Amino acid sequence: MDAVAPIPQSTGQVTLGDVMAEARRLLEQAGIESAEQESLWIVEHVLRLPAHHVITDRERLLVSSELVAVRGLIERRVGREPLQYILGTQEFCGLEFAVNPAVLIPRPETELLVEYVTQRISSERPAIIVDVCTGSGCIAVSIARMRPHARVIATDLSTPSLTVARQNAARHGVGDSITWLEGDLLGPLAGQELEERVDVIVSNPPYIAEADWAALQPEVKLFEPRGALVAGPQGTELHERLLLEAVRYLAPGGAVIMEIGAGQARAMRRMVEQMPEYRFHRLVYDEAGLERVVIVERVGT
Ligand SMILES: C[S@@+](CC[C@H](N)C(=O)[O-])C[C@H]1O[C@@H](n2cnc3c(N)ncnc32)[C@H](O)[C@@H]1O
């Protein structure tokens, strides 16, 4: 990364137009591609102004507290902190989710998981759906909103993640419809009398191989939780463990719907071929044409 000019300290007569230009320049110097758009979002966020005001009121003078706040957020972004952590929010399936560094920022391609779960479960059906590795709760909350008759259970190893997930569920009016369980994969389901009763297990588990960690972009590597991203030497370790644990809970014909990383589909197919309890149902590609979701079904009727 090139050296980035220091954030200006003066708080004299600075207009909205000045601060926008300054923010854009600093973000460009830091190598941020969408510098103009991100400057706009940051200024909009601090001043609580709709975007068109930021663009049309360019002569408006900023008071010093506004200027200090904008510059503080720009400085964080120059340090490559993801914009979503700075603004505290990310959209997923048309809903705003609160995010902080305790949780992975939901990605648009993960919406495919929600799409394929809702395809299998009709809106009237009182199905049982388990979201494993729930993080911010984006998958569980989206499904609970779309399938109000389903019983949704969500698990995660991380206590701070579950706190964020619960807040997101409350924010979207499904706080009472999701059961949150803390623990390793399906471990917390023990004792819940769910054996052979679960219709769908959905999961976006960590799937980065340890060796690939170093090459991740700074936003991910320096700020997102490593435990949400890295699985082990292969990257598919959690998928395998989840499939093995899921045998006990899935109803016959039930499905495991999992996100995978680019290049992992072959390994997943081979893994499933060695598990007689399953058949490989489908591989789904994302908009970029990358392997993204595998759907595996429990054999039996
Ligand atoms: C890739 S993030 C997915 C978060 C969210 N579902 C999403 O799609 O944005 C993986 C999540 O799995 C959790 N996790 C990692 N290992 C786990 C394990 N062994 N059991 C349960 N959760 C785990 C992490 O805490 C993290 O919240």
The ligand as an SDF file (V2000), in Angstrom:
LIG
                    3D

 27 29  0  0  0  0  0  0  0  0999 V2000
  -18.5790  -17.9260    8.0620 C   0  0  0  0  0  0  0  0  0  0  0  0
  -19.2960  -17.3530    9.5890 S   0  0  0  0  0  0  0  0  0  0  0  0
  -20.9980  -17.3930    9.1050 C   0  0  0  0  0  0  0  0  0  0  0  0
  -21.8550  -16.4070    9.8240 C   0  0  0  0  0  0  0  0  0  0  0  0
  -23.2490  -16.2300    9.2170 C   0  0  0  0  0  0  0  0  0  0  0  0
  -23.9930  -17.4730    9.2180 N   0  0  0  0  0  0  0  0  0  0  0  0
  -23.1410  -15.6840    7.8080 C   0  0  0  0  0  0  0  0  0  0  0  0
  -23.4140  -16.4370    6.8580 O   0  0  0  0  0  0  0  0  0  0  0  0
  -22.8000  -14.5170    7.6410 O   0  0  0  0  0  0  0  0  0  0  0  0
  -19.0600  -18.7790   10.5720 C   0  0  0  0  0  0  0  0  0  0  0  0
  -19.5860  -18.7430   11.9970 C   0  0  0  0  0  0  0  0  0  0  0  0
  -19.3400  -20.0370   12.5460 O   0  0  0  0  0  0  0  0  0  0  0  0
  -18.9850  -19.9340   13.9010 C   0  0  0  0  0  0  0  0  0  0  0  0
  -18.2310  -21.1650   14.2170 N   0  0  0  0  0  0  0  0  0  0  0  0
  -16.9530  -21.4460   13.9110 C   0  0  0  0  0  0  0  0  0  0  0  0
  -16.6600  -22.7010   14.2890 N   0  0  0  0  0  0  0  0  0  0  0  0
  -17.7890  -23.2200   14.8200 C   0  0  0  0  0  0  0  0  0  0  0  0
  -18.1230  -24.4880   15.3880 C   0  0  0  0  0  0  0  0  0  0  0  0
  -17.2320  -25.4670   15.4590 N   0  0  0  0  0  0  0  0  0  0  0  0
  -19.3860  -24.6600   15.8480 N   0  0  0  0  0  0  0  0  0  0  0  0
  -20.2980  -23.6680   15.7750 C   0  0  0  0  0  0  0  0  0  0  0  0
  -20.0400  -22.4360   15.2510 N   0  0  0  0  0  0  0  0  0  0  0  0
  -18.8010  -22.2390   14.7890 C   0  0  0  0  0  0  0  0  0  0  0  0
  -18.2220  -18.6490   14.0010 C   0  0  0  0  0  0  0  0  0  0  0  0
  -18.2860  -18.1390   15.3200 O   0  0  0  0  0  0  0  0  0  0  0  0
  -18.9740  -17.7750   12.9730 C   0  0  0  0  0  0  0  0  0  0  0  0
  -19.9940  -17.0440   13.6130 O   0  0  0  0  0  0  0  0  0  0  0  0
  1  2  1  0
  2  3  1  0
  2 10  1  0
  3  4  1  0
  4  5  1  0
  5  6  1  0
  5  7  1  0
  7  8  2  0
  7  9  1  0
 10 11  1  0
 11 12  1  0
 11 26  1  0
 12 13  1  0
 13 14  1  0
 13 24  1  0
 14 15  1  0
 14 23  1  0
 15 16  2  0
 16 17  1  0
 17 18  1  0
 17 23  2  0
 18 19  1  0
 18 20  2  0
 20 21  1  0
 21 22  2  0
 22 23  1  0
 24 25  1  0
 24 26  1  0
 26 27  1  0
M  CHG  2   2   1   9  -1
M  END
$$$$
